[in-house]
Amino acid sequence: MKRQILKVGALLAAATLAFAGCGSSGDGGGGKTPAGGDVSLDFNGEEIVFAYPWGLESPDASPSAKKHYDYVQELNKKYNVVIKEESINGSYYNTNMVTTILAQKPMGHVMIGYPDYITDYYKAGVCAVLNDAMTQTGIDFKDGAIYNQNVTKFLNFDGKQIGFSNSVEVLKDLWFVNMRMMKEASIDIYDIVDKGEWTWDKAEELGRRLTKDTNNDGTPDVYGIGTSTTLGLCEALAVSNNATFCKVDANNKPVLNWTDAPVLDAINRVYKWCTTDRICKPALSNTAWTQMATDFINGSYAMIHGPIDYLSSFEDAAMKDDFGVIPVPKGPKQDSDWYTAKGEIAYYHFIPVTYQDRAAELIQLYQELSINPEGLTKAEVWQDQYLDRVRDDKSMEYLMKLGFGGYQRLDLTGVLCPTWGDPSLATVFEHLAQNSTSPGSAIQEYSSKFQAEMDDRWEGITLTGVQ
């Protein structure tokens, strides 16, 4: 199957995507920012550090990196500043985050945080509160054209805005299908999706058809369905069934939600696929996170559930079989007019409390960096990033619709619940897939323990932004 897509722009690197917004670059002079407030920026030649726990592209690495570098030079001149984007070892970055800030020696003026640690950071008081700075500057983190709304909603504790991000809402849950296997089985998967017939029942039907035990030894050589994690598949099916594993109650406190009927339906369906039907095989927790992608590339699965990151694995391996990208199948309680994707929070930006009194000027400079100098929207930049990683128009159409069509549901399971460790939701669901426990037994054994851990972690914190 030949690609039918015409490339509409240069492929932009992920590092540049982090600064992709939309709009113009301001009034062109005078040090005024476009935020709408009265603050003029002049840093008097000061170095302002944006610190990252990952590697950054050098200006000569790609055309997009060069454009970003040139834009930074423009901002340096405009605001009499020296913007420094610094890469710091991730292990050091996370381990020393709190101690360096409390010692008044933060690694940067604007920093990256991961949601897994946010309660520790918040209780330690290392994040500047941005409410007054937002009022002073006119910057609105609820502006979806620039800011990630999942982050804006979640990073509001006790009425205080402490985090923000100009990244796109993260698409974590997709299904990838082997188009050769689909053709051999006379399955038009895109027609099924377009007709709204891509449901749990249809996925189960196709999973049975596509599971193959070619040597009759009782173990499939090709599974119809695979997943990067059993928990991840359960979460994705819950979202596609109009629910999430965790919810925020009337008192704005996190509650484990896995006994609610739509979530329990998802758990029982995955349990059935993995045990009774034996059409689904998940990756085990002791394997590399890319193992499922490798196995899919090698033809061990007809369909897999996994993160969008797998597209890079398929591209790097020059996968021989064509593949397609489709939404997660919808459950019987789905209330969307199309399909629904799980939205997650990968990371966020914050300003160390060290610079609380400078928050207004720092968020203005951040917003300036967030503007795409070419006037591209976030959707256009994102599309350029993934255009060469898919094989056909339909896959890109679905990705764009899921990413920017309003079909994401924010799922906070990974940041509210005991997701990893032992015991945790991840280990419990791995045991479910291996039929060493049942949904009813797991819920009875772990509900109180998991809720107690959540209560302890979130004690004293009210989630005021997510409802």
C-alpha positions as a LaTeX table, in Angstrom:
\begin{tabular}{lrrr}
\hline
Residue & $x$ (\AA) & $y$ (\AA) & $z$ (\AA) \\
\hline
Met1 & 0.00 & 0.00 & 0.00 \\
Lys2 & 1.64 & 3.20 & $-1.12$ \\
Arg3 & 1.39 & 6.30 & 0.96 \\
Gln4 & $-1.23$ & 8.70 & $-0.33$ \\
Ile5 & $-0.22$ & 11.65 & 1.78 \\
Leu6 & 1.50 & 14.73 & 0.39 \\
Lys7 & 3.78 & 16.23 & 2.94 \\
Val8 & 2.59 & 19.73 & 3.78 \\
Gly9 & 5.58 & 21.03 & 5.68 \\
Ala10 & 8.91 & 20.20 & 7.20 \\
Leu11 & 8.94 & 17.60 & 9.94 \\
Leu12 & 9.32 & 19.42 & 13.22 \\
Ala13 & 11.31 & 17.82 & 16.01 \\
Ala14 & 9.72 & 16.93 & 19.32 \\
Ala15 & 11.91 & 19.44 & 21.13 \\
Thr16 & 10.52 & 22.23 & 18.97 \\
Leu17 & 6.98 & 20.94 & 19.43 \\
Ala18 & 7.28 & 21.76 & 23.11 \\
Phe19 & 7.28 & 25.43 & 22.11 \\
Ala20 & 4.55 & 25.22 & 19.50 \\
Gly21 & 1.68 & 27.60 & 19.92 \\
Cys22 & $-0.16$ & 29.92 & 17.61 \\
Gly23 & $-0.56$ & 33.62 & 16.99 \\
Ser24 & 1.79 & 36.44 & 16.12 \\
Ser25 & 5.04 & 37.36 & 17.77 \\
Gly26 & 3.81 & 40.61 & 19.29 \\
Asp27 & 4.03 & 44.25 & 18.31 \\
Gly28 & 7.55 & 43.98 & 16.88 \\
Gly29 & 9.28 & 46.29 & 19.30 \\
Gly30 & 9.27 & 48.23 & 22.52 \\
Gly31 & 9.55 & 45.18 & 24.74 \\
Lys32 & 5.77 & 44.81 & 24.98 \\
Thr33 & 4.31 & 41.31 & 25.14 \\
Pro34 & 1.01 & 40.26 & 23.55 \\
Ala35 & $-0.42$ & 38.90 & 26.80 \\
Gly36 & $-2.78$ & 41.80 & 27.36 \\
Gly37 & $-1.31$ & 43.15 & 30.60 \\
Asp38 & 0.66 & 46.29 & 31.35 \\
Val39 & 4.03 & 44.72 & 32.08 \\
Ser40 & 6.90 & 45.54 & 29.74 \\
Leu41 & 9.83 & 43.16 & 29.67 \\
Asp42 & 13.42 & 44.24 & 29.99 \\
Phe43 & 15.72 & 41.73 & 31.64 \\
Asn44 & 18.78 & 44.00 & 31.52 \\
Gly45 & 20.87 & 41.33 & 29.83 \\
Glu46 & 20.10 & 38.66 & 32.44 \\
Glu47 & 20.34 & 34.97 & 31.61 \\
Ile48 & 16.97 & 33.22 & 32.02 \\
Val49 & 17.22 & 29.42 & 32.16 \\
Phe50 & 14.60 & 27.01 & 30.90 \\
Ala51 & 15.75 & 23.70 & 32.39 \\
Tyr52 & 14.81 & 20.32 & 30.88 \\
Pro53 & 15.42 & 16.76 & 32.11 \\
Trp54 & 15.90 & 15.53 & 28.53 \\
Gly55 & 18.19 & 16.18 & 25.59 \\
Leu56 & 17.63 & 19.16 & 23.32 \\
Glu57 & 18.40 & 19.60 & 19.64 \\
Ser58 & 21.35 & 21.71 & 18.58 \\
Pro59 & 20.53 & 24.51 & 16.13 \\
Asp60 & 22.16 & 22.63 & 13.25 \\
Ala61 & 20.27 & 19.37 & 13.92 \\
Ser62 & 17.27 & 20.22 & 11.75 \\
Pro63 & 15.61 & 23.11 & 9.91 \\
Ser64 & 13.02 & 23.42 & 12.68 \\
Ala65 & 15.73 & 23.58 & 15.36 \\
Lys66 & 17.47 & 26.35 & 13.40 \\
Lys67 & 14.21 & 28.30 & 13.11 \\
His68 & 13.64 & 27.97 & 16.83 \\
Tyr69 & 17.20 & 29.13 & 17.55 \\
Asp70 & 16.74 & 32.18 & 15.31 \\
Tyr71 & 13.47 & 33.00 & 17.03 \\
Val72 & 15.14 & 32.84 & 20.44 \\
Gln73 & 17.76 & 35.32 & 19.20 \\
Glu74 & 14.95 & 37.68 & 18.19 \\
Leu75 & 13.45 & 37.45 & 21.67 \\
Asn76 & 16.84 & 38.00 & 23.26 \\
Lys77 & 17.19 & 41.25 & 21.38 \\
Lys78 & 13.60 & 42.33 & 21.89 \\
Tyr79 & 13.59 & 41.85 & 25.65 \\
Asn80 & 17.27 & 42.44 & 26.43 \\
Val81 & 17.58 & 38.89 & 27.73 \\
Val82 & 19.77 & 35.82 & 27.25 \\
Ile83 & 17.41 & 32.81 & 27.00 \\
Lys84 & 19.25 & 29.61 & 27.85 \\
Glu85 & 17.57 & 26.25 & 27.20 \\
Glu86 & 19.54 & 23.79 & 29.27 \\
Ser87 & 19.47 & 19.99 & 29.31 \\
Ile88 & 20.15 & 18.44 & 32.74 \\
Asn89 & 20.48 & 14.74 & 33.49 \\
Gly90 & 16.99 & 13.49 & 34.26 \\
Ser91 & 17.98 & 11.39 & 37.27 \\
Tyr92 & 19.81 & 14.31 & 38.87 \\
Tyr93 & 17.01 & 16.69 & 37.87 \\
Asn94 & 14.24 & 14.74 & 39.62 \\
Thr95 & 16.27 & 13.64 & 42.64 \\
Asn96 & 17.48 & 17.15 & 43.45 \\
Met97 & 14.42 & 19.15 & 42.43 \\
Val98 & 13.14 & 19.95 & 45.91 \\
Thr99 & 16.47 & 20.37 & 47.71 \\
Thr100 & 17.93 & 22.78 & 45.15 \\
Ile101 & 14.83 & 24.96 & 45.13 \\
Leu102 & 14.58 & 25.07 & 48.93 \\
Ala103 & 18.29 & 25.98 & 49.02 \\
Gln104 & 17.46 & 28.98 & 46.79 \\
Lys105 & 19.48 & 27.44 & 43.96 \\
Pro106 & 16.92 & 26.11 & 41.47 \\
Met107 & 18.20 & 24.56 & 38.26 \\
Gly108 & 16.19 & 27.00 & 36.18 \\
His109 & 13.79 & 29.92 & 36.18 \\
Val110 & 11.19 & 27.76 & 34.42 \\
Met111 & 11.31 & 24.04 & 35.12 \\
Ile112 & 9.69 & 20.73 & 34.20 \\
Gly113 & 7.74 & 18.56 & 36.61 \\
Tyr114 & 6.15 & 15.14 & 36.27 \\
Pro115 & 2.67 & 14.57 & 37.69 \\
Asp116 & 3.82 & 11.49 & 39.64 \\
Tyr117 & 5.68 & 13.75 & 42.08 \\
Ile118 & 3.34 & 16.72 & 42.19 \\
Thr119 & 1.97 & 16.10 & 45.69 \\
Asp120 & 5.51 & 15.99 & 47.08 \\
Tyr121 & 6.42 & 19.22 & 45.28 \\
Tyr122 & 3.24 & 20.96 & 46.34 \\
Lys123 & 3.49 & 19.95 & 49.98 \\
Ala124 & 7.15 & 21.00 & 50.01 \\
Gly125 & 6.13 & 24.42 & 48.71 \\
Val126 & 8.54 & 24.52 & 45.76 \\
Cys127 & 6.06 & 25.81 & 43.13 \\
Ala128 & 5.24 & 29.50 & 42.71 \\
Val129 & 1.53 & 30.36 & 42.82 \\
Leu130 & 0.61 & 32.07 & 39.56 \\
Asn131 & $-2.83$ & 33.59 & 40.19 \\
Asp132 & $-1.62$ & 37.16 & 40.77 \\
Ala133 & 0.83 & 36.94 & 37.87 \\
Met134 & $-2.00$ & 35.84 & 35.57 \\
Thr135 & $-4.14$ & 38.78 & 36.67 \\
Gln136 & $-1.27$ & 41.23 & 36.30 \\
Thr137 & $-0.27$ & 40.07 & 32.82 \\
Gly138 & $-3.61$ & 39.05 & 31.35 \\
Ile139 & $-2.22$ & 35.61 & 30.55 \\
Asp140 & $-4.93$ & 32.97 & 30.58 \\
Phe141 & $-3.81$ & 29.36 & 30.89 \\
Lys142 & $-7.34$ & 28.39 & 29.83 \\
Asp143 & $-6.48$ & 29.59 & 26.32 \\
Gly144 & $-6.55$ & 26.29 & 24.45 \\
Ala145 & $-4.86$ & 27.80 & 21.40 \\
Ile146 & $-1.62$ & 28.00 & 23.38 \\
Tyr147 & $-1.95$ & 25.98 & 26.58 \\
Asn148 & $-2.61$ & 22.32 & 27.28 \\
Gln149 & $-6.00$ & 22.29 & 28.99 \\
Asn150 & $-5.45$ & 18.94 & 30.70 \\
Val151 & $-2.48$ & 20.47 & 32.51 \\
Thr152 & $-4.30$ & 23.72 & 33.27 \\
Lys153 & $-7.19$ & 21.82 & 34.84 \\
Phe154 & $-5.12$ & 19.39 & 36.88 \\
Leu155 & $-2.45$ & 21.79 & 38.14 \\
Asn156 & $-4.94$ & 23.88 & 40.08 \\
Phe157 & $-4.81$ & 22.91 & 43.77 \\
Asp158 & $-6.75$ & 24.68 & 46.53 \\
Gly159 & $-7.66$ & 27.36 & 44.00 \\
Lys160 & $-3.99$ & 28.01 & 43.17 \\
Gln161 & $-2.63$ & 27.68 & 39.64 \\
Ile162 & 0.85 & 26.18 & 39.98 \\
Gly163 & 1.54 & 24.59 & 36.59 \\
Phe164 & 1.05 & 25.12 & 32.87 \\
Ser165 & 2.18 & 23.71 & 29.56 \\
Asn166 & 2.15 & 24.72 & 25.90 \\
Ser167 & 2.31 & 21.07 & 24.79 \\
Val168 & $-0.56$ & 19.35 & 23.03 \\
Glu169 & $-2.95$ & 17.14 & 25.01 \\
Val170 & $-1.16$ & 13.80 & 25.05 \\
Leu171 & $-2.68$ & 10.96 & 23.04 \\
Lys172 & $-1.63$ & 7.80 & 24.81 \\
Asp173 & $-4.11$ & 5.17 & 23.71 \\
Leu174 & $-4.41$ & 4.00 & 20.13 \\
Trp175 & $-4.88$ & 0.73 & 18.31 \\
Phe176 & $-2.44$ & $-0.28$ & 15.60 \\
Val177 & $-3.52$ & $-2.85$ & 13.03 \\
Asn178 & $-1.49$ & $-4.99$ & 10.62 \\
Met179 & $-2.97$ & $-4.15$ & 7.23 \\
Arg180 & $-1.59$ & $-7.27$ & 5.54 \\
Met181 & $-3.38$ & $-9.48$ & 8.03 \\
Met182 & $-6.55$ & $-7.42$ & 7.62 \\
Lys183 & $-6.44$ & $-7.83$ & 3.86 \\
Glu184 & $-5.78$ & $-11.58$ & 4.08 \\
Ala185 & $-8.84$ & $-11.92$ & 6.33 \\
Ser186 & $-10.97$ & $-9.69$ & 4.02 \\
Ile187 & $-11.45$ & $-7.11$ & 6.78 \\
Asp188 & $-11.93$ & $-3.46$ & 5.80 \\
Ile189 & $-11.02$ & $-1.98$ & 9.16 \\
Tyr190 & $-11.38$ & 1.64 & 8.07 \\
Asp191 & $-14.89$ & 1.01 & 6.78 \\
Ile192 & $-15.77$ & $-0.52$ & 10.15 \\
Val193 & $-14.40$ & 2.53 & 11.97 \\
Asp194 & $-16.10$ & 5.02 & 9.64 \\
Lys195 & $-19.48$ & 3.34 & 10.01 \\
Gly196 & $-19.26$ & 3.59 & 13.79 \\
Glu197 & $-19.13$ & $-0.21$ & 14.10 \\
Trp198 & $-15.74$ & $-0.39$ & 15.81 \\
Thr199 & $-16.98$ & $-1.61$ & 19.20 \\
Trp200 & $-15.77$ & $-3.96$ & 21.91 \\
Asp201 & $-17.86$ & $-6.72$ & 20.36 \\
Lys202 & $-16.38$ & $-6.11$ & 16.91 \\
Ala203 & $-12.84$ & $-6.06$ & 18.34 \\
Glu204 & $-13.58$ & $-9.36$ & 20.07 \\
Glu205 & $-14.93$ & $-10.85$ & 16.85 \\
Leu206 & $-11.90$ & $-9.77$ & 14.85 \\
Gly207 & $-9.59$ & $-10.85$ & 17.65 \\
Arg208 & $-10.94$ & $-14.38$ & 17.36 \\
Arg209 & $-10.65$ & $-14.40$ & 13.57 \\
Leu210 & $-7.09$ & $-13.14$ & 13.61 \\
Thr211 & $-5.71$ & $-15.31$ & 16.43 \\
Lys212 & $-3.79$ & $-18.22$ & 14.86 \\
Asp213 & $-2.37$ & $-21.44$ & 16.32 \\
Thr214 & $-0.64$ & $-22.70$ & 13.20 \\
Asn215 & 1.10 & $-25.72$ & 14.76 \\
Asn216 & $-1.84$ & $-26.79$ & 16.97 \\
Asp217 & 0.21 & $-26.83$ & 20.16 \\
Gly218 & $-2.46$ & $-24.98$ & 22.09 \\
Thr219 & $-0.63$ & $-21.65$ & 22.14 \\
Pro220 & $-1.36$ & $-19.00$ & 19.50 \\
Asp221 & 1.48 & $-18.07$ & 17.16 \\
Val222 & $-0.35$ & $-14.85$ & 16.30 \\
Tyr223 & $-2.66$ & $-13.13$ & 18.75 \\
Gly224 & $-5.54$ & $-11.08$ & 17.45 \\
Ile225 & $-5.04$ & $-8.47$ & 20.17 \\
Gly226 & $-2.04$ & $-7.34$ & 22.18 \\
Thr227 & $-1.46$ & $-4.53$ & 24.63 \\
Ser228 & 1.50 & $-2.71$ & 26.13 \\
Thr229 & $-0.04$ & $-3.17$ & 29.61 \\
Thr230 & $-3.21$ & $-4.86$ & 30.87 \\
Leu231 & $-3.93$ & $-1.85$ & 33.07 \\
Gly232 & $-3.51$ & 0.47 & 30.09 \\
Leu233 & $-6.00$ & $-1.51$ & 28.03 \\
Cys234 & $-8.50$ & $-1.55$ & 30.90 \\
Glu235 & $-8.13$ & 2.22 & 31.33 \\
Ala236 & $-8.58$ & 2.79 & 27.61 \\
Leu237 & $-11.73$ & 0.66 & 27.44 \\
Ala238 & $-13.12$ & 2.40 & 30.52 \\
Val239 & $-12.63$ & 5.78 & 28.84 \\
Ser240 & $-14.28$ & 4.46 & 25.69 \\
Asn241 & $-17.19$ & 3.38 & 27.89 \\
Asn242 & $-17.77$ & 6.88 & 29.28 \\
Ala243 & $-15.85$ & 6.39 & 32.55 \\
Thr244 & $-12.44$ & 6.53 & 34.21 \\
Phe245 & $-10.76$ & 4.47 & 36.93 \\
Cys246 & $-10.47$ & 7.49 & 39.20 \\
Lys247 & $-12.83$ & 10.37 & 39.70 \\
Val248 & $-12.98$ & 13.49 & 41.82 \\
Asp249 & $-15.88$ & 13.43 & 44.26 \\
Ala250 & $-18.17$ & 16.25 & 45.39 \\
Asn251 & $-15.50$ & 17.37 & 47.86 \\
Asn252 & $-12.87$ & 17.55 & 45.09 \\
Lys253 & $-11.03$ & 14.52 & 46.47 \\
Pro254 & $-9.76$ & 11.60 & 44.34 \\
Val255 & $-11.74$ & 8.36 & 44.58 \\
Leu256 & $-10.94$ & 4.94 & 43.12 \\
Asn257 & $-13.78$ & 4.23 & 40.74 \\
Trp258 & $-13.25$ & 0.65 & 39.62 \\
Thr259 & $-16.49$ & $-0.75$ & 41.05 \\
Asp260 & $-18.67$ & 1.56 & 38.94 \\
Ala261 & $-20.47$ & $-0.43$ & 36.23 \\
Pro262 & $-18.82$ & 1.12 & 33.12 \\
Val263 & $-15.31$ & 0.58 & 34.57 \\
Leu264 & $-16.12$ & $-2.91$ & 35.78 \\
Asp265 & $-17.47$ & $-3.76$ & 32.32 \\
Ala266 & $-14.08$ & $-2.78$ & 30.84 \\
Ile267 & $-12.16$ & $-4.84$ & 33.41 \\
Asn268 & $-14.33$ & $-7.89$ & 32.83 \\
Arg269 & $-14.01$ & $-7.58$ & 29.05 \\
Val270 & $-10.19$ & $-7.51$ & 29.16 \\
Tyr271 & $-10.18$ & $-10.40$ & 31.64 \\
Lys272 & $-12.36$ & $-12.39$ & 29.23 \\
Trp273 & $-10.12$ & $-11.62$ & 26.23 \\
Cys274 & $-6.97$ & $-12.64$ & 28.09 \\
Thr275 & $-8.21$ & $-15.73$ & 29.92 \\
Thr276 & $-11.43$ & $-17.32$ & 28.61 \\
Asp277 & $-11.10$ & $-16.29$ & 24.95 \\
Arg278 & $-7.27$ & $-16.29$ & 24.84 \\
Ile279 & $-7.27$ & $-13.78$ & 21.98 \\
Cys280 & $-5.33$ & $-11.09$ & 23.84 \\
Lys281 & $-1.81$ & $-11.20$ & 25.23 \\
Pro282 & $-0.31$ & $-8.27$ & 27.15 \\
Ala283 & 3.35 & $-7.45$ & 27.57 \\
Leu284 & 4.68 & $-8.39$ & 31.00 \\
Ser285 & 5.95 & $-5.74$ & 33.38 \\
Asn286 & 9.51 & $-7.09$ & 33.30 \\
Thr287 & 9.84 & $-6.51$ & 29.54 \\
Ala288 & 10.95 & $-3.32$ & 27.81 \\
Trp289 & 8.16 & $-0.84$ & 27.14 \\
Thr290 & 8.88 & $-1.13$ & 23.40 \\
Gln291 & 8.68 & $-4.95$ & 23.36 \\
Met292 & 5.08 & $-4.99$ & 22.21 \\
Ala293 & 5.95 & $-2.69$ & 19.32 \\
Thr294 & 8.82 & $-5.02$ & 18.35 \\
Asp295 & 6.54 & $-8.05$ & 18.47 \\
Phe296 & 3.94 & $-6.26$ & 16.36 \\
Ile297 & 6.61 & $-5.36$ & 13.81 \\
Asn298 & 7.60 & $-9.04$ & 13.69 \\
Gly299 & 4.02 & $-10.16$ & 13.02 \\
Ser300 & 3.16 & $-11.67$ & 16.41 \\
Tyr301 & $-0.01$ & $-9.59$ & 16.74 \\
Ala302 & $-2.71$ & $-8.52$ & 14.30 \\
Met303 & $-3.81$ & $-5.59$ & 16.45 \\
Ile304 & $-2.18$ & $-3.94$ & 19.44 \\
His305 & $-3.19$ & $-1.29$ & 21.92 \\
Gly306 & $-0.39$ & 1.08 & 22.84 \\
Pro307 & 0.92 & 4.65 & 23.04 \\
Ile308 & 1.46 & 6.94 & 20.09 \\
Asp309 & 5.20 & 6.64 & 20.81 \\
Tyr310 & 5.10 & 3.25 & 19.07 \\
Leu311 & 4.99 & 5.07 & 15.73 \\
Ser312 & 8.66 & 5.96 & 16.22 \\
Ser313 & 9.47 & 2.27 & 16.78 \\
Phe314 & 7.70 & 1.28 & 13.56 \\
Glu315 & 9.51 & 4.03 & 11.66 \\
Asp316 & 12.95 & 3.21 & 13.07 \\
Ala317 & 12.52 & $-0.48$ & 12.27 \\
Ala318 & 11.23 & 0.25 & 8.75 \\
Met319 & 8.32 & $-2.12$ & 9.42 \\
Lys320 & 7.73 & $-4.22$ & 6.29 \\
Asp321 & 4.01 & $-4.79$ & 6.69 \\
Asp322 & 1.83 & $-1.74$ & 6.32 \\
Phe323 & 0.01 & $-0.73$ & 9.47 \\
Gly324 & $-2.95$ & 1.46 & 10.26 \\
Val325 & $-3.79$ & 3.64 & 13.26 \\
Ile326 & $-7.36$ & 3.51 & 14.58 \\
Pro327 & $-9.23$ & 4.64 & 17.71 \\
Val328 & $-9.88$ & 2.46 & 20.73 \\
Pro329 & $-13.14$ & 0.50 & 20.15 \\
Lys330 & $-16.12$ & 2.03 & 21.88 \\
Gly331 & $-18.03$ & 0.45 & 24.71 \\
Pro332 & $-21.79$ & 0.09 & 25.07 \\
Lys333 & $-22.07$ & 3.17 & 27.32 \\
Gln334 & $-20.06$ & 5.46 & 25.02 \\
Asp335 & $-21.78$ & 8.87 & 24.83 \\
Ser336 & $-19.53$ & 10.47 & 22.19 \\
Asp337 & $-20.76$ & 11.03 & 18.64 \\
Trp338 & $-17.56$ & 9.35 & 17.44 \\
Tyr339 & $-14.82$ & 7.55 & 19.41 \\
Thr340 & $-13.04$ & 8.68 & 22.57 \\
Ala341 & $-9.33$ & 8.75 & 23.38 \\
Lys342 & $-7.70$ & 8.81 & 26.79 \\
Gly343 & $-5.94$ & 12.08 & 27.53 \\
Glu344 & $-3.03$ & 12.07 & 29.98 \\
Ile345 & $-0.53$ & 14.50 & 31.45 \\
Ala346 & 3.05 & 13.74 & 30.51 \\
Tyr347 & 4.72 & 16.74 & 32.16 \\
Tyr348 & 4.13 & 20.36 & 33.05 \\
His349 & 6.10 & 23.56 & 33.53 \\
Phe350 & 6.31 & 25.47 & 36.79 \\
Ile351 & 8.20 & 28.39 & 38.22 \\
Pro352 & 10.26 & 27.69 & 41.37 \\
Val353 & 9.00 & 29.52 & 44.44 \\
Thr354 & 12.42 & 31.23 & 44.49 \\
Tyr355 & 11.08 & 33.43 & 41.70 \\
Gln356 & 7.58 & 34.00 & 43.09 \\
Asp357 & 8.01 & 37.77 & 42.84 \\
Arg358 & 9.12 & 37.43 & 39.19 \\
Ala359 & 6.35 & 35.09 & 38.06 \\
Ala360 & 4.64 & 37.75 & 35.94 \\
Glu361 & 7.64 & 38.45 & 33.73 \\
Leu362 & 8.61 & 34.78 & 33.51 \\
Ile363 & 5.21 & 33.56 & 32.34 \\
Gln364 & 5.18 & 36.36 & 29.76 \\
Leu365 & 8.54 & 35.26 & 28.41 \\
Tyr366 & 7.29 & 31.65 & 28.38 \\
Gln367 & 4.26 & 32.70 & 26.36 \\
Glu368 & 6.48 & 34.49 & 23.88 \\
Leu369 & 8.51 & 31.30 & 23.46 \\
Ser370 & 5.27 & 29.40 & 22.97 \\
Ile371 & 4.33 & 31.38 & 19.90 \\
Asn372 & 5.20 & 29.70 & 16.63 \\
Pro373 & 7.16 & 32.26 & 14.60 \\
Glu374 & 5.71 & 30.88 & 11.36 \\
Gly375 & 2.14 & 31.38 & 12.54 \\
Leu376 & 1.33 & 27.65 & 12.51 \\
Thr377 & $-1.34$ & 26.32 & 14.83 \\
Lys378 & $-0.56$ & 23.60 & 17.34 \\
Ala379 & $-2.51$ & 21.18 & 15.17 \\
Glu380 & $-0.42$ & 22.03 & 12.09 \\
Val381 & 2.86 & 21.62 & 13.94 \\
Trp382 & 1.71 & 18.34 & 15.46 \\
Gln383 & 0.54 & 17.05 & 12.09 \\
Asp384 & 3.89 & 17.83 & 10.55 \\
Gln385 & 5.59 & 15.84 & 13.31 \\
Tyr386 & 3.55 & 12.69 & 12.66 \\
Leu387 & 2.88 & 12.94 & 8.94 \\
Asp388 & 5.82 & 10.76 & 7.95 \\
Arg389 & 5.21 & 8.24 & 10.72 \\
Val390 & 1.92 & 6.91 & 9.42 \\
Arg391 & 1.29 & 5.07 & 6.17 \\
Asp392 & $-2.02$ & 6.41 & 4.86 \\
Asp393 & $-4.54$ & 9.24 & 4.94 \\
Lys394 & $-7.03$ & 7.51 & 7.18 \\
Ser395 & $-4.52$ & 6.99 & 9.96 \\
Met396 & $-3.62$ & 10.68 & 9.92 \\
Glu397 & $-7.28$ & 11.66 & 9.76 \\
Tyr398 & $-8.02$ & 9.63 & 12.89 \\
Leu399 & $-4.97$ & 10.98 & 14.71 \\
Met400 & $-5.95$ & 14.57 & 14.00 \\
Lys401 & $-9.54$ & 13.99 & 15.02 \\
Leu402 & $-8.55$ & 12.30 & 18.28 \\
Gly403 & $-5.90$ & 14.91 & 19.02 \\
Phe404 & $-7.79$ & 18.07 & 18.11 \\
Gly405 & $-11.45$ & 17.21 & 17.57 \\
Gly406 & $-12.55$ & 17.34 & 21.19 \\
Tyr407 & $-12.69$ & 13.55 & 21.59 \\
Gln408 & $-10.31$ & 13.18 & 24.51 \\
Arg409 & $-11.32$ & 12.41 & 28.08 \\
Leu410 & $-8.83$ & 13.35 & 30.78 \\
Asp411 & $-7.86$ & 10.23 & 32.74 \\
Leu412 & $-5.96$ & 10.91 & 35.95 \\
Thr413 & $-5.50$ & 7.27 & 36.99 \\
Gly414 & $-1.74$ & 7.48 & 36.58 \\
Val415 & $-1.37$ & 10.51 & 38.84 \\
Leu416 & $-4.12$ & 9.95 & 41.42 \\
Cys417 & $-3.96$ & 6.19 & 41.99 \\
Pro418 & $-1.27$ & 3.70 & 43.11 \\
Thr419 & $-0.46$ & 2.73 & 39.54 \\
Trp420 & 3.03 & 1.21 & 39.86 \\
Gly421 & 4.85 & $-0.82$ & 42.47 \\
Asp422 & 3.74 & $-3.92$ & 44.33 \\
Pro423 & 0.93 & $-4.07$ & 45.08 \\
Ser424 & $-0.49$ & $-1.59$ & 42.59 \\
Leu425 & $-3.09$ & $-1.45$ & 39.87 \\
Ala426 & $-0.47$ & $-2.50$ & 37.33 \\
Thr427 & 0.49 & $-5.68$ & 39.22 \\
Val428 & $-3.13$ & $-6.53$ & 39.99 \\
Phe429 & $-4.11$ & $-6.34$ & 36.33 \\
Glu430 & $-1.08$ & $-8.31$ & 35.24 \\
His431 & $-2.28$ & $-11.05$ & 37.58 \\
Leu432 & $-5.75$ & $-10.77$ & 36.07 \\
Ala433 & $-4.35$ & $-11.34$ & 32.58 \\
Gln434 & $-2.52$ & $-14.43$ & 33.85 \\
Asn435 & $-5.74$ & $-15.70$ & 35.48 \\
Ser436 & $-4.11$ & $-15.86$ & 38.91 \\
Thr437 & $-6.91$ & $-13.70$ & 40.31 \\
Ser438 & $-10.34$ & $-12.54$ & 39.18 \\
Pro439 & $-11.84$ & $-9.03$ & 38.95 \\
Gly440 & $-14.10$ & $-9.67$ & 41.93 \\
Ser441 & $-11.32$ & $-11.05$ & 44.10 \\
Ala442 & $-8.93$ & $-8.23$ & 43.20 \\
Ile443 & $-11.48$ & $-5.55$ & 43.96 \\
Gln444 & $-12.38$ & $-7.13$ & 47.28 \\
Glu445 & $-8.74$ & $-7.50$ & 48.31 \\
Tyr446 & $-7.32$ & $-4.16$ & 47.23 \\
Ser447 & $-10.06$ & $-1.50$ & 47.17 \\
Ser448 & $-9.60$ & $-0.31$ & 50.75 \\
Lys449 & $-5.80$ & $-0.46$ & 50.58 \\
Phe450 & $-5.56$ & 1.52 & 47.33 \\
Gln451 & $-8.06$ & 4.15 & 48.51 \\
Ala452 & $-6.15$ & 4.58 & 51.76 \\
Glu453 & $-2.93$ & 5.18 & 49.80 \\
Met454 & $-4.71$ & 7.79 & 47.68 \\
Asp455 & $-6.16$ & 9.51 & 50.75 \\
Asp456 & $-2.71$ & 9.69 & 52.32 \\
Arg457 & $-1.03$ & 11.02 & 49.19 \\
Trp458 & $-3.66$ & 13.70 & 48.58 \\
Glu459 & $-4.34$ & 14.60 & 52.19 \\
Gly460 & $-4.72$ & 18.35 & 52.58 \\
Ile461 & $-4.95$ & 19.00 & 48.82 \\
Thr462 & $-8.17$ & 19.93 & 47.07 \\
Leu463 & $-8.29$ & 19.38 & 43.31 \\
Thr464 & $-10.13$ & 22.54 & 42.31 \\
Gly465 & $-9.56$ & 22.51 & 38.56 \\
Val466 & $-10.63$ & 19.15 & 37.21 \\
Gln467 & $-14.41$ & 19.22 & 37.59 \\
\hline
\end{tabular}
